[in-house]
Amino acid sequence: MFDLIVKGGNLPNGQVADIGIRDGLIAAIEPLDGAEAAETVEAQGDLVSPPFVDPHFHMDATLSYGLPRINESGTLLEGIGLWGELKEIVTQDDMVTRALEYCDWAASMGLLSIRSHVDTCDDRLLGVEAMLDVRAKVKDYIDLQLVAFPQDGFYRDPTARENTIRALDMGVDVVGGIPHFERTMADGAASVKELCEIAAERGLQVDMHCDETDDPMSRHIETLAYETTRLGLQGRVAGSHLTSMHSMDNYYVSKLLPMVAEAEISAIPNPLINIVIQGRHDSFPKRRGLTRVKEMLAMGINVGWGQDCVLDPWYSLGTADMLDVAFMGLHVAQMTSPDEMRTCFDMVTANNAKTLGLQDYGLRVGAQASLVVLDASNPIEALRLRAARLCVVSKGRVISRTPRADASLSIAGRPGRVRRRHQVKP
Ligand SMILES: [Zn+2]
């Protein structure tokens, strides 16, 4: 007797399988004809995927678009200034309310693990308290991992160092940083060193906003790789954005990438945000600002797409749809071969689970029973359609259902119903 059976879905690897769920775990992946279950989800012809994972988000700022005003220039720096204005007027309750609303969106989109940075440059640490509260409130359906993020600079802001350490003492999970925003390159490098040492002492992971700039001389990823290896933090460190790498000298990158691979650093490009924020100081040609995704993947570096922002001081759109994120990444990085497109799907699922260190993730017996049934037959079609999440299962329970995106057509001589599915011939 199972609690739930998901019947006949296409797994991302092409296998067709029944999935039996018991006590919040995947108990069987095998033909389950005749098996009893309290509830059955029919998934014949549909893709059944492990849930989406967002490795880079700002939950404390989400859904605040327009408060107290709109970012006119579209630049990172105006966004940071605007967030500073908002922090003056926001309340803890506002932040919790907005974050919970966002988590409803995420749950409906099958986005069930989120790593969110939380600003620690506030002596009251309202955002930290709010996000710890949200982490506890959503834990039965979304795993929220929090990063202590000194938005205004670990050294540049006079109390950020102390407040970041306080946030970690309060239970924030991961050590963050923003070396390119410190006053000097030397301060940036020093901040990377000290923050990695803090993580090593506490046994924590590291995830820094690193080189989110078009300045090719912003090379803090080099220091991050060096400190990771020096402190034995391999496999526990992520570099977010890494946009300066877009503009770096090719010879230097040929030295840098093997160091990143050796340090087992995961890379988190955020294509929606990078494509709108980078290159704003350029005339023509305008740089895209996305880091070197294909080149890192070719080196064996774990790379996964992050979302970063939804309706906040830096980005005026977004729906918690990681397929949107991967779709943009696929275009900007020109990952258009079938293998590359499948990789783009992995980059919002398995690769990000690896970055977050999720041990119970995946469609295998014994893993946590969290999955998404998509209105598409395979991962590439899911990307093309930004497919509807027909059913979302979190920790063994169905938490969301969405109808198929069928249109009814009224054209003489044509079918009455259109789904826009298409079988690609091999
Ligand atoms: Zn960010």
Residues whose N, C-alpha, C, O or C-beta is under 5 A from the ligand:
A	BS01	ZN	D308
